[in-house]
Amino acid sequence: MIGRILIPVLMVLYAACARLPAITPVTGGFPPDPGRAPCRVFPEGEWQFLHSIKAELPDGGSFTSLGLTVLSSRNRTSRSVILTIEGLVVFDGEYDRRLTVHRALPPFDSPHFAGGLMDDIRLVFFEPEGLLAIAGRFENGTPACRYVELDGGFVDVERRADWTWAVRRYDSAQRLTRTVTAGQPTGTGAGFPATIELEAHGSRNYKLVMTLVEAVAIAP
């Protein structure tokens, strides 16, 4: 049964590699890198993050807000609260196998906003759920992993030598839909990125620049 699933997935993967950035598999795996596996760039455990967020919108407008994110990597659950600079909660939603919206003020009450926000959170903070199909290097030598998603899309995770990293999502037609770029880690022991940029591509393009204010581990 597993073979029947993997064969068509791999056929799609190999067909797509001609158009997606080439990844050359690493024979025998990556050399040891203490505390840092090739594609393990996502937070592990339970965390609460506070970011200052600047949003750049398709119409050229922009706004600044605060984003509070509480997540569990083991359970793949998350809660997101968006606040104005003055502290007013304009959105509060969570995902635990289904989406629940607790509060949504205009313009954050649109039908697509909550689902899109939670999808972006999973892309930024969680390891992809799809099949890890290739672990290797891009042409420039950067370690990379490619995942095949259930909808036929792809997610590439790239970890650079300077400890920055990037995630790129492609749809089933191999069109780039999201790019996540993480800056240098903070000076704290946890070493989370000081800044994260998420850019949505396509007709509904936007950009979020997230600056880390605080990261707090949640006791189990």
Sequence and secondary structure as in RCSB ss.txt:
>XXXX:A:sequence
MIGRILIPVLMVLYAACARLPAITPVTGGFPPDPGRAPCRVFPEGEWQFLHSIKAELPDGGSFTSLGLTVLSSRN
RTSRSVILTIEGLVVFDGEYDRRLTVHRALPPFDSPHFAGGLMDDIRLVFFEPEGLLAIAGRFENGTPACRYVEL
DGGFVDVERRADWTWAVRRYDSAQRLTRTVTAGQPTGTGAGFPATIELEAHGSRNYKLVMTLVEAVAIAP
>XXXX:A:secstr
 HHHHHHHHHHHHHHHTTTS   EE TT     TT  TT  S  SEEEEEEEEEEE TTS EEEEEEEEEEETTT
TEEEEEEE TT  EEEEEEESSSEEEEEE TTTTSTTHHHHHHHHHHHHHS   SEEEEEEE TTS EEEEEE T
TS EEEEEE TTS EEEEEE TT  EEEEEEE  B SSSS  BSEEEEEE STT EEEEEEEEEEEE   
